[in-house]
Amino acid sequence: MATPREIRRRIRSVRNISQITRAMEMVAASKMRRAQQQVVATRPYAQRIRAMIGDLSALGKEEQAQFPLLVHRPVKRSMLILITADKGLSGSFNTNVIRQSMRFMTNERPEGVENIDMIAVGRRGRDFYTRYGKTLVADFPQKGDAPSFESIRPMVQIAVSEFINGNVDAVFVAYTRFINTLHQTPEIQQILPIEAPEGSGDITDYIFEPSPSAVLEALLPRFVEVQIYQALLESIASQFSAQMVAMRNATDNAHDLVRDLTLSYNRVRQAQITREVSEIAAGAAAMSRR
């Protein structure tokens, strides 16, 4: 049985840990609010540009052929952009999106043929696939709490150039979509070739200058950037939400452990006092008999 000193030491250590997890919870909550504001602010723009791309891309097959980012080919080789965090302490956030990417790779890969290239954003995804012998085309650290639009362009350029050159026939992004503080969903979204959303194609209400084709040519690369940027923001908001919940649970568990340890300490201390009183009484009785 542990001594009172050992139990006191454990109580002190657990209390120190609970203070750290409480501070981390508050930091994650603050960062989550900023990240959530960014996600909410960029969603209307992403949805609007998607609708406009759908209207502009409602062209015939001959007209679509002049835009490399719209060309559909039989998918023999794909590219997956995996977005994870650099660090842990976020519950199952990294595990869920990595598991989703593994499921996607299993479904997309014919037996015995390695036909998926990967770009890792975040050290957790990079370390996982490197450990299992997966060769990455490129890897990038997480882009911070508030990434700029310019910071994602290197990975966009790699994906677009590989697709245009015919090295890959489709590009996907694996990320965690932010629903609310308690709910985040890992998703796989196709980035290339660009597909028009359902219900699009009516461009009669718009006048495009100099022409729909010219506007579409300028807009398509930007659309790819917006999709990847939105996925990155969704992932960051999801990460901080998961971290806040994980640290809150850790703090609550620490408080429960302190309470249990305090009860154990009181029992051990009571038993020790009882034993000491018994020894004193026995010693006093022995002295009185002399």
Salt bridges, closest charged atoms under 4 A:
GLU25 OE1 - ARG22 NH1 3.29
GLU25 OE2 - ARG248 NE 3.06
ASP86 OD2 - ARG123 NH1 3.27
GLU114 OE2 - LYS134 NZ 2.35
ASP117 OD1 - ARG77 NH2 2.76
ASP127 OD1 - ARG126 NH2 2.98
ASP139 OD2 - ARG126 NH1 3.80
ASP145 OD2 - LYS31 NZ 3.31
GLU150 OE2 - ARG153 NH1 2.70
ASP169 OD1 - ARG73 NE 2.98
GLU195 OE2 - HIS72 NE2 3.54
GLU225 OE2 - ARG153 NE 3.24
GLU225 OE1 - ARG222 NH1 3.62
GLU234 OE2 - ARG43 NE 2.89
GLU234 OE2 - ARG177 NH1 3.74
ASP256 OD1 - ARG259 NH2 2.95
